[in-house]
C-alpha cells in the first residue's frame, strides 16, 4: 500500500479537524464555525462516512483530509502528507524523505535568520545605521513596524557579514548557497548586500528565504534581491505573506501590491491582507501560493500601466483561481504607499470600488472609442474578444460575450461566430458515439477521476479540451494535485519534478495505465464524456451533503435567512445537475452521427 493510502486509512478526518476547530456532532455529520472565513453561524461540516469536509458559507468549497491541512496550514501536499503521516504514526519510506537535503535547507534557514538578526541589530543600534533610521522615520515608520518586518541595515563593507557569520560557525559554501556572499574571483567572496536597507523575505510559515535590499542614496541598482537559491525563488515569493496569512483567511481576500514599502505601509494602517509581488507583475506561481488561502484576489495596478496586456494576464490568474480577479486602479503615477500615507480612507475607497478585471478592461477600452461608428465597434471587438476567449469559466464567458454584443449593438450570434474563429468550437468537430462509451463503460464507471487523468497524461493533445473541467471535481487530493500541476507543466518530465515525490508512484500508475486503443476524435469524445461524469459525480456528492445539512438546519431551528440561503444553493446544484443530464441526453441523441467512425488499431 502506498504511503498516501496508508495515511488515508489510518488518519480520521474528525480527529484531525477537531485539533483545529471545535466540532459538534450533528446527526451523521459534525459541524463547526468555519476555520477559513469568519462567521457567526456554523456552516462548516465534516462527513465521517465520506472522510470529507465542506463549507457551505462564504468558502463554498470542500475536500478531503489533505486539502483541509493544506488550507489550514498554508502548506503544500507533500508537507501535509508528512504532517499527517507523523500524526497517524505512518513511517515515510526514506527514499521519499530527502534527509540530507532537508538538513542542508535547515542550515540555510538558520544562516538567513542569523543574517537577518545581524542586519536588524545594525539598523536599531549602530551609528552607521543612523541614515537608515532617519530614512525610515521620514517615511513615518514607527519602531513596531520596523520590528514586525524585522527590517535591517547592511554596512558599507565587503566582508562584515561574511566575517560575522563565519565566526558563528557557518561555512563559506553555506553563505554562497544562501546567496549572502558573491564569488568575485575563484576563491574570493564578498558580501552581496552593502550599505542598504534590508527587507527579509519570509515564506508563509515565517521562515526567511531571502532578502530584498534598497539603497539609501541615488546609486544603482535601487533594489537588489537574493539570487535564486534552494530556499528563494522570487517568482513564487510574496513579500509580507508571513504577516498576512491570517488576515487573508479572515477577510477571504488578498490584495497584491508591487513594492516592499507598499506592503509595510498597508499593514501599518491596518490593511493586513496585503502582500507584494516584489517589483514585477504577478506570476502564476504566486497565484498558486495565495490560492491555498483564498480564491479572491485584487491587484493594485497603476492607471498608467493597466492595459489589455495586464488584463490578459489577469484572466490567466482567474483561470488558476477559478474565480474573478479584481483590480484596484491607483491614481496615475502613485503607488499604494503614497496613497495610504496621504489618506488611508482614499485607499479604503479604492478597495471598495475595485472592479472585476474584465469589467475594468471594458470600461478602459470603450472609453477611448466611438462606438457609434463601425470602426469603433470593430476595434472594441478586436481588443476585447481575445480576452473573453481566454476565460475558461463558461458562465462568465457567456456573460461577457453578451455584454460585448450589447455594447456594440451586434447580435450575440455574430459575436459568438467571431469567438469561434479565435477558438475552434469543440461541438463542431466533436464526434459522438454511444457504442464506444458503452463499450468502455466498466472503465468509465469506476474511478472516473483516475481514468480522466490517465487519458490526459497519456494524450497531451487533450489539454485543449479541458474547458469545463474544474479542479474541484477531483475530490481525491493526490488526483487534484496532479491535475493542478499538470495544467501548468509543459511535459511529463516537468510534471514529475514539480510534484512531491510521495505522489510519483500514483502518477506512474496513471501514466502506464492501459487504455483501450482509440482514434484521436474518438478519444476526445470519451474524454468529454469523462468530464461530464466527473461533474455529475461532484454535483451528486454535493447534493447529498447539502441535503443532510438542510435537514439539520430545519431541525435545529436555523434562521429563515440561513435556510433560504442553503435552499438556494441546493437549487443551484440541482440546476447544474439538470444541465448535466440535458448534455448527456443530447450526446446520446447525437451519437448516431459517429457510430461508424473507424477505429484505429
Ligand atoms: Zn468557510
Boltz pocket constraint, residues with backbone or C-beta under 6 A from the ligand:
constraints:
  - pocket:
      binder: B
      contacts: [[A, 34], [A, 35], [A, 36], [A, 37], [A, 43], [A, 44], [A, 55], [A, 56], [A, 57], [A, 58], [A, 59], [A, 60]]
      max_distance: 6.0
